[in-house]
């Protein structure tokens, strides 16, 4: 029997606010069309129903249902709804969004009418290879997690502690983050169970610390190691709105943040921009008023994995730069912007087990296989 393989492309956050929708995908379509399977993270809810919740991140998180056409334009097959905004407008808006994507023929993970549904994997078969997708969110407002009889998001929450490390008064403490024991156990159980039905398990995690360059919370490393030990073959992270580290954990690749893929945001006032830059220690790019997450928000990458019945055969990434019209452009080797993107990824990946090698227009990822951080 011929060993068949599947090419998976994994993208980061998608959810532009500004129309027209059809323009966003034009530069990336050729690259996306070359895959057998495409994944993305959904950053908005698509509904005319719901009411803005007390703990919401803002009214921008709900948009008109027709604006979900951007996902169809890109040809996405599987999407995660496990985001920090998915319950901003309550249960009705989330369930409308789940139904909308399923009506478009896409598999949905990370959200549902109850915890069991939110944690249920999507299992997709291509070329005789079965791939299971699971999704969880660590950035949840009070009441957003799914429950036994409650609509919501598959949770992977973390506790935060502040540990003094100096005898001098006033020295900032060390921040310690630890995943909720019950959430971590649930994820581990789900991965192990999915592995029984699939050749490859892909884990999507909406997690970490947004905007701040290079910062990785320690709970993320704990979760990545636990996920790989349970049987996860590839981890696709997002939420940070900037690319972050790529590391290998026992030979399995973890993308800590794929960054934005197709996003737009409301422009910040000068006062809000100044406050934002001070809080997160970033600068703003005046050429990107509607991508107001910091100057590195225009940097992105697409994760590429070649999958088989024996597991993941090869993992790489395609460097991406979002242009001033907020269209992601896949960069080619030989373009100075490609080299700049590679240098950036080397810098943000310092301290994590990784080796990058350029092959054609891709950057192939390998590691020592010894574990997580160096």
TIROKE-591255 format. One record per residue (C-alpha): residue number from 1; x, y negated, z. Coordinates in steps of 0.25 Angstrom, whole numbers, plus 5000, padded with zeros to 4 digits. Layout:
BEGIN
num:NUM; c1:X; c2:Y; c3:Z
...
end
This chain:
BEGIN
num:1; c1:5000; c2:5000; c3:5000
num:2; c1:5005; c2:4986; c3:4996
num:3; c1:5009; c2:4977; c3:5008
num:4; c1:4999; c2:4966; c3:5006
num:5; c1:5001; c2:4952; c3:5012
num:6; c1:4993; c2:4940; c3:5016
num:7; c1:4997; c2:4925; c3:5015
num:8; c1:4991; c2:4917; c3:5026
num:9; c1:4992; c2:4902; c3:5027
num:10; c1:4989; c2:4895; c3:5040
num:11; c1:4986; c2:4881; c3:5041
num:12; c1:4985; c2:4871; c3:5053
num:13; c1:4974; c2:4861; c3:5056
num:14; c1:4963; c2:4858; c3:5046
num:15; c1:4952; c2:4848; c3:5048
num:16; c1:4953; c2:4835; c3:5040
num:17; c1:4943; c2:4823; c3:5044
num:18; c1:4944; c2:4815; c3:5031
num:19; c1:4938; c2:4819; c3:5018
num:20; c1:4939; c2:4823; c3:5006
num:21; c1:4942; c2:4837; c3:5011
num:22; c1:4946; c2:4843; c3:4998
num:23; c1:4959; c2:4835; c3:4996
num:24; c1:4966; c2:4840; c3:5009
num:25; c1:4969; c2:4854; c3:5003
num:26; c1:4974; c2:4850; c3:4990
num:27; c1:4989; c2:4851; c3:4992
num:28; c1:4989; c2:4864; c3:5001
num:29; c1:4979; c2:4872; c3:4992
num:30; c1:4990; c2:4879; c3:4984
num:31; c1:4997; c2:4884; c3:4996
num:32; c1:4985; c2:4888; c3:5003
num:33; c1:4979; c2:4895; c3:4991
num:34; c1:4992; c2:4904; c3:4991
num:35; c1:4988; c2:4911; c3:5004
num:36; c1:4979; c2:4923; c3:5006
num:37; c1:4974; c2:4917; c3:5019
num:38; c1:4973; c2:4903; c3:5025
num:39; c1:4971; c2:4899; c3:5039
num:40; c1:4968; c2:4885; c3:5045
num:41; c1:4964; c2:4878; c3:5059
num:42; c1:4951; c2:4870; c3:5059
num:43; c1:4952; c2:4857; c3:5066
num:44; c1:4938; c2:4852; c3:5065
num:45; c1:4924; c2:4857; c3:5066
num:46; c1:4915; c2:4856; c3:5054
num:47; c1:4901; c2:4853; c3:5058
num:48; c1:4889; c2:4843; c3:5059
num:49; c1:4885; c2:4848; c3:5073
num:50; c1:4891; c2:4847; c3:5087
num:51; c1:4893; c2:4837; c3:5097
num:52; c1:4907; c2:4831; c3:5101
num:53; c1:4912; c2:4838; c3:5114
num:54; c1:4917; c2:4830; c3:5126
num:55; c1:4931; c2:4836; c3:5125
num:56; c1:4932; c2:4835; c3:5110
num:57; c1:4944; c2:4830; c3:5103
num:58; c1:4936; c2:4820; c3:5095
num:59; c1:4925; c2:4819; c3:5085
num:60; c1:4934; c2:4821; c3:5073
num:61; c1:4934; c2:4836; c3:5075
num:62; c1:4920; c2:4838; c3:5069
num:63; c1:4919; c2:4836; c3:5054
num:64; c1:4909; c2:4838; c3:5043
num:65; c1:4907; c2:4853; c3:5038
num:66; c1:4911; c2:4850; c3:5024
num:67; c1:4924; c2:4845; c3:5028
num:68; c1:4928; c2:4860; c3:5031
num:69; c1:4930; c2:4861; c3:5016
num:70; c1:4945; c2:4858; c3:5018
num:71; c1:4946; c2:4873; c3:5023
num:72; c1:4940; c2:4878; c3:5011
num:73; c1:4949; c2:4870; c3:5002
num:74; c1:4961; c2:4876; c3:5009
num:75; c1:4955; c2:4890; c3:5008
num:76; c1:4957; c2:4893; c3:5022
num:77; c1:4952; c2:4907; c3:5026
num:78; c1:4953; c2:4907; c3:5041
num:79; c1:4952; c2:4895; c3:5051
num:80; c1:4953; c2:4893; c3:5065
num:81; c1:4943; c2:4884; c3:5073
num:82; c1:4951; c2:4885; c3:5086
num:83; c1:4954; c2:4871; c3:5088
num:84; c1:4953; c2:4860; c3:5099
num:85; c1:4942; c2:4853; c3:5091
num:86; c1:4933; c2:4865; c3:5087
num:87; c1:4924; c2:4862; c3:5099
num:88; c1:4924; c2:4847; c3:5098
num:89; c1:4910; c2:4847; c3:5093
num:90; c1:4904; c2:4859; c3:5101
num:91; c1:4900; c2:4873; c3:5097
num:92; c1:4891; c2:4869; c3:5085
num:93; c1:4902; c2:4862; c3:5078
num:94; c1:4912; c2:4873; c3:5080
num:95; c1:4902; c2:4884; c3:5076
num:96; c1:4898; c2:4876; c3:5063
num:97; c1:4913; c2:4876; c3:5060
num:98; c1:4915; c2:4891; c3:5062
num:99; c1:4903; c2:4894; c3:5053
num:100; c1:4907; c2:4884; c3:5042
num:101; c1:4921; c2:4890; c3:5040
num:102; c1:4915; c2:4904; c3:5040
num:103; c1:4905; c2:4900; c3:5030
num:104; c1:4917; c2:4895; c3:5022
num:105; c1:4923; c2:4909; c3:5022
num:106; c1:4934; c2:4906; c3:5033
num:107; c1:4937; c2:4914; c3:5045
num:108; c1:4936; c2:4907; c3:5058
num:109; c1:4944; c2:4909; c3:5071
num:110; c1:4945; c2:4903; c3:5084
num:111; c1:4931; c2:4898; c3:5087
num:112; c1:4917; c2:4904; c3:5089
num:113; c1:4904; c2:4905; c3:5096
num:114; c1:4911; c2:4912; c3:5108
num:115; c1:4925; c2:4916; c3:5112
num:116; c1:4924; c2:4930; c3:5106
num:117; c1:4921; c2:4923; c3:5092
num:118; c1:4932; c2:4913; c3:5094
num:119; c1:4943; c2:4923; c3:5097
num:120; c1:4938; c2:4932; c3:5085
num:121; c1:4949; c2:4934; c3:5074
num:122; c1:4947; c2:4932; c3:5060
num:123; c1:4952; c2:4944; c3:5052
num:124; c1:4955; c2:4941; c3:5038
num:125; c1:4960; c2:4952; c3:5028
num:126; c1:4968; c2:4949; c3:5016
num:127; c1:4976; c2:4959; c3:5007
num:128; c1:4973; c2:4970; c3:5017
num:129; c1:4979; c2:4961; c3:5028
num:130; c1:4970; c2:4958; c3:5040
num:131; c1:4973; c2:4945; c3:5047
num:132; c1:4967; c2:4941; c3:5060
num:133; c1:4966; c2:4926; c3:5064
num:134; c1:4964; c2:4921; c3:5078
num:135; c1:4963; c2:4907; c3:5083
num:136; c1:4963; c2:4900; c3:5097
num:137; c1:4964; c2:4886; c3:5102
num:138; c1:4972; c2:4880; c3:5114
num:139; c1:4967; c2:4866; c3:5113
num:140; c1:4953; c2:4867; c3:5118
num:141; c1:4945; c2:4857; c3:5125
num:142; c1:4936; c2:4861; c3:5137
num:143; c1:4925; c2:4870; c3:5132
num:144; c1:4930; c2:4872; c3:5118
num:145; c1:4935; c2:4887; c3:5121
num:146; c1:4925; c2:4898; c3:5116
num:147; c1:4919; c2:4906; c3:5127
num:148; c1:4911; c2:4919; c3:5129
num:149; c1:4898; c2:4912; c3:5125
num:150; c1:4904; c2:4899; c3:5120
num:151; c1:4908; c2:4894; c3:5106
num:152; c1:4922; c2:4888; c3:5105
num:153; c1:4936; c2:4891; c3:5102
num:154; c1:4946; c2:4902; c3:5105
num:155; c1:4954; c2:4897; c3:5116
num:156; c1:4969; c2:4898; c3:5119
num:157; c1:4970; c2:4887; c3:5130
num:158; c1:4982; c2:4884; c3:5138
num:159; c1:4984; c2:4878; c3:5152
num:160; c1:4993; c2:4867; c3:5155
num:161; c1:5002; c2:4865; c3:5167
num:162; c1:5013; c2:4855; c3:5171
num:163; c1:5025; c2:4860; c3:5177
num:164; c1:5036; c2:4851; c3:5184
num:165; c1:5050; c2:4854; c3:5180
num:166; c1:5058; c2:4842; c3:5186
num:167; c1:5058; c2:4838; c3:5201
num:168; c1:5057; c2:4823; c3:5197
num:169; c1:5044; c2:4817; c3:5198
num:170; c1:5037; c2:4812; c3:5185
num:171; c1:5045; c2:4821; c3:5176
num:172; c1:5035; c2:4827; c3:5165
num:173; c1:5031; c2:4841; c3:5169
num:174; c1:5032; c2:4853; c3:5159
num:175; c1:5019; c2:4857; c3:5153
num:176; c1:5016; c2:4871; c3:5154
num:177; c1:5005; c2:4878; c3:5145
num:178; c1:4999; c2:4892; c3:5147
num:179; c1:4988; c2:4898; c3:5139
num:180; c1:4975; c2:4902; c3:5146
num:181; c1:4977; c2:4916; c3:5150
num:182; c1:4963; c2:4921; c3:5145
num:183; c1:4965; c2:4913; c3:5132
num:184; c1:4978; c2:4919; c3:5129
num:185; c1:4973; c2:4933; c3:5133
num:186; c1:4962; c2:4932; c3:5123
num:187; c1:4971; c2:4928; c3:5112
num:188; c1:4980; c2:4939; c3:5114
num:189; c1:4968; c2:4949; c3:5115
num:190; c1:4963; c2:4943; c3:5102
num:191; c1:4976; c2:4944; c3:5094
num:192; c1:4978; c2:4959; c3:5099
num:193; c1:4964; c2:4962; c3:5095
num:194; c1:4965; c2:4955; c3:5081
num:195; c1:4978; c2:4963; c3:5078
num:196; c1:4970; c2:4976; c3:5079
num:197; c1:4962; c2:4971; c3:5067
num:198; c1:4972; c2:4963; c3:5059
num:199; c1:4986; c2:4965; c3:5053
num:200; c1:4989; c2:4950; c3:5057
num:201; c1:4984; c2:4941; c3:5068
num:202; c1:4985; c2:4926; c3:5065
num:203; c1:4983; c2:4917; c3:5077
num:204; c1:4979; c2:4903; c3:5076
num:205; c1:4981; c2:4893; c3:5088
num:206; c1:4976; c2:4879; c3:5090
num:207; c1:4986; c2:4875; c3:5101
num:208; c1:4997; c2:4867; c3:5106
num:209; c1:5000; c2:4852; c3:5107
num:210; c1:4996; c2:4843; c3:5096
num:211; c1:5004; c2:4832; c3:5090
num:212; c1:5016; c2:4833; c3:5099
num:213; c1:5028; c2:4837; c3:5090
num:214; c1:5034; c2:4851; c3:5093
num:215; c1:5027; c2:4853; c3:5106
num:216; c1:5023; c2:4867; c3:5109
num:217; c1:5015; c2:4871; c3:5122
num:218; c1:5021; c2:4883; c3:5129
num:219; c1:5007; c2:4890; c3:5129
num:220; c1:5008; c2:4890; c3:5114
num:221; c1:5021; c2:4899; c3:5114
num:222; c1:5014; c2:4908; c3:5125
num:223; c1:5002; c2:4910; c3:5116
num:224; c1:5011; c2:4912; c3:5104
num:225; c1:5019; c2:4923; c3:5111
num:226; c1:5006; c2:4930; c3:5116
num:227; c1:4999; c2:4929; c3:5103
num:228; c1:5011; c2:4936; c3:5096
num:229; c1:5012; c2:4946; c3:5106
num:230; c1:4997; c2:4950; c3:5105
num:231; c1:4999; c2:4952; c3:5090
num:232; c1:4997; c2:4938; c3:5083
num:233; c1:5006; c2:4938; c3:5070
num:234; c1:5005; c2:4923; c3:5067
num:235; c1:5001; c2:4910; c3:5075
num:236; c1:4995; c2:4898; c3:5068
num:237; c1:4995; c2:4886; c3:5077
num:238; c1:4989; c2:4872; c3:5075
num:239; c1:4983; c2:4860; c3:5083
num:240; c1:4996; c2:4852; c3:5084
num:241; c1:4994; c2:4844; c3:5071
num:242; c1:5009; c2:4845; c3:5069
num:243; c1:5017; c2:4857; c3:5065
num:244; c1:5024; c2:4863; c3:5077
num:245; c1:5033; c2:4875; c3:5080
num:246; c1:5034; c2:4888; c3:5072
num:247; c1:5039; c2:4900; c3:5081
num:248; c1:5039; c2:4915; c3:5080
num:249; c1:5035; c2:4923; c3:5092
num:250; c1:5040; c2:4937; c3:5091
num:251; c1:5041; c2:4936; c3:5076
num:252; c1:5027; c2:4930; c3:5074
num:253; c1:5026; c2:4915; c3:5069
num:254; c1:5018; c2:4905; c3:5077
num:255; c1:5015; c2:4891; c3:5070
num:256; c1:5013; c2:4882; c3:5082
num:257; c1:5006; c2:4872; c3:5074
num:258; c1:5003; c2:4872; c3:5059
num:259; c1:4999; c2:4857; c3:5060
num:260; c1:4988; c2:4850; c3:5052
num:261; c1:4984; c2:4856; c3:5039
num:262; c1:4973; c2:4847; c3:5034
num:263; c1:4969; c2:4837; c3:5045
num:264; c1:4965; c2:4823; c3:5046
num:265; c1:4962; c2:4815; c3:5058
num:266; c1:4956; c2:4801; c3:5062
num:267; c1:4966; c2:4790; c3:5061
num:268; c1:4972; c2:4785; c3:5074
num:269; c1:4971; c2:4770; c3:5078
num:270; c1:4984; c2:4764; c3:5081
num:271; c1:4982; c2:4764; c3:5096
num:272; c1:4978; c2:4779; c3:5095
num:273; c1:4990; c2:4782; c3:5086
num:274; c1:4999; c2:4776; c3:5096
num:275; c1:4993; c2:4783; c3:5108
num:276; c1:4994; c2:4796; c3:5100
num:277; c1:5009; c2:4794; c3:5096
num:278; c1:5013; c2:4791; c3:5111
num:279; c1:5005; c2:4803; c3:5116
num:280; c1:5010; c2:4814; c3:5107
num:281; c1:5024; c2:4807; c3:5103
num:282; c1:5021; c2:4807; c3:5088
num:283; c1:5021; c2:4797; c3:5077
num:284; c1:5010; c2:4794; c3:5068
num:285; c1:5011; c2:4794; c3:5052
num:286; c1:5004; c2:4782; c3:5047
num:287; c1:5002; c2:4789; c3:5033
num:288; c1:4993; c2:4799; c3:5040
num:289; c1:4982; c2:4792; c3:5048
num:290; c1:4973; c2:4803; c3:5047
num:291; c1:4983; c2:4814; c3:5052
num:292; c1:4985; c2:4806; c3:5065
num:293; c1:4992; c2:4817; c3:5073
num:294; c1:5006; c2:4812; c3:5071
num:295; c1:5016; c2:4811; c3:5060
num:296; c1:5019; c2:4826; c3:5060
num:297; c1:5004; c2:4830; c3:5058
num:298; c1:5007; c2:4829; c3:5043
num:299; c1:5016; c2:4841; c3:5044
num:300; c1:5010; c2:4855; c3:5043
num:301; c1:5013; c2:4869; c3:5039
num:302; c1:5005; c2:4881; c3:5033
num:303; c1:5009; c2:4894; c3:5040
num:304; c1:5011; c2:4905; c3:5030
num:305; c1:5011; c2:4920; c3:5034
num:306; c1:5012; c2:4933; c3:5025
num:307; c1:5003; c2:4943; c3:5032
num:308; c1:5002; c2:4958; c3:5030
num:309; c1:4997; c2:4971; c3:5036
num:310; c1:5010; c2:4972; c3:5044
num:311; c1:5009; c2:4957; c3:5049
num:312; c1:5015; c2:4944; c3:5046
num:313; c1:5026; c2:4946; c3:5035
num:314; c1:5030; c2:4931; c3:5034
num:315; c1:5027; c2:4918; c3:5040
num:316; c1:5031; c2:4904; c3:5034
num:317; c1:5025; c2:4890; c3:5034
num:318; c1:5023; c2:4880; c3:5023
num:319; c1:5027; c2:4866; c3:5026
num:320; c1:5015; c2:4856; c3:5024
num:321; c1:5014; c2:4841; c3:5024
num:322; c1:5001; c2:4834; c3:5025
num:323; c1:5001; c2:4822; c3:5015
num:324; c1:4994; c2:4808; c3:5017
num:325; c1:4981; c2:4813; c3:5012
num:326; c1:4982; c2:4824; c3:5023
num:327; c1:4984; c2:4835; c3:5013
num:328; c1:4993; c2:4847; c3:5017
num:329; c1:5005; c2:4849; c3:5007
num:330; c1:5013; c2:4862; c3:5007
num:331; c1:5027; c2:4858; c3:5005
num:332; c1:5037; c2:4865; c3:4996
num:333; c1:5052; c2:4868; c3:4999
num:334; c1:5061; c2:4858; c3:4993
num:335; c1:5051; c2:4846; c3:4997
num:336; c1:5058; c2:4838; c3:5008
num:337; c1:5045; c2:4838; c3:5016
num:338; c1:5046; c2:4853; c3:5016
num:339; c1:5060; c2:4852; c3:5023
num:340; c1:5055; c2:4842; c3:5032
num:341; c1:5044; c2:4851; c3:5036
num:342; c1:5053; c2:4862; c3:5039
num:343; c1:5062; c2:4854; c3:5048
num:344; c1:5050; c2:4849; c3:5055
num:345; c1:5046; c2:4864; c3:5058
num:346; c1:5060; c2:4868; c3:5062
num:347; c1:5059; c2:4856; c3:5072
num:348; c1:5046; c2:4859; c3:5078
num:349; c1:5049; c2:4874; c3:5079
num:350; c1:5062; c2:4872; c3:5087
num:351; c1:5061; c2:4882; c3:5099
num:352; c1:5053; c2:4892; c3:5092
num:353; c1:5058; c2:4905; c3:5086
num:354; c1:5058; c2:4902; c3:5071
num:355; c1:5066; c2:4902; c3:5058
num:356; c1:5061; c2:4895; c3:5046
num:357; c1:5066; c2:4898; c3:5032
num:358; c1:5061; c2:4892; c3:5019
num:359; c1:5056; c2:4901; c3:5008
num:360; c1:5050; c2:4894; c3:4996
num:361; c1:5040; c2:4884; c3:5001
num:362; c1:5038; c2:4891; c3:5015
num:363; c1:5046; c2:4891; c3:5028
num:364; c1:5047; c2:4906; c3:5033
num:365; c1:5046; c2:4908; c3:5048
num:366; c1:5054; c2:4918; c3:5055
num:367; c1:5059; c2:4920; c3:5070
num:368; c1:5067; c2:4929; c3:5078
num:369; c1:5055; c2:4936; c3:5083
num:370; c1:5060; c2:4935; c3:5097
num:371; c1:5048; c2:4927; c3:5103
num:372; c1:5043; c2:4913; c3:5104
num:373; c1:5051; c2:4901; c3:5108
num:374; c1:5066; c2:4901; c3:5107
end
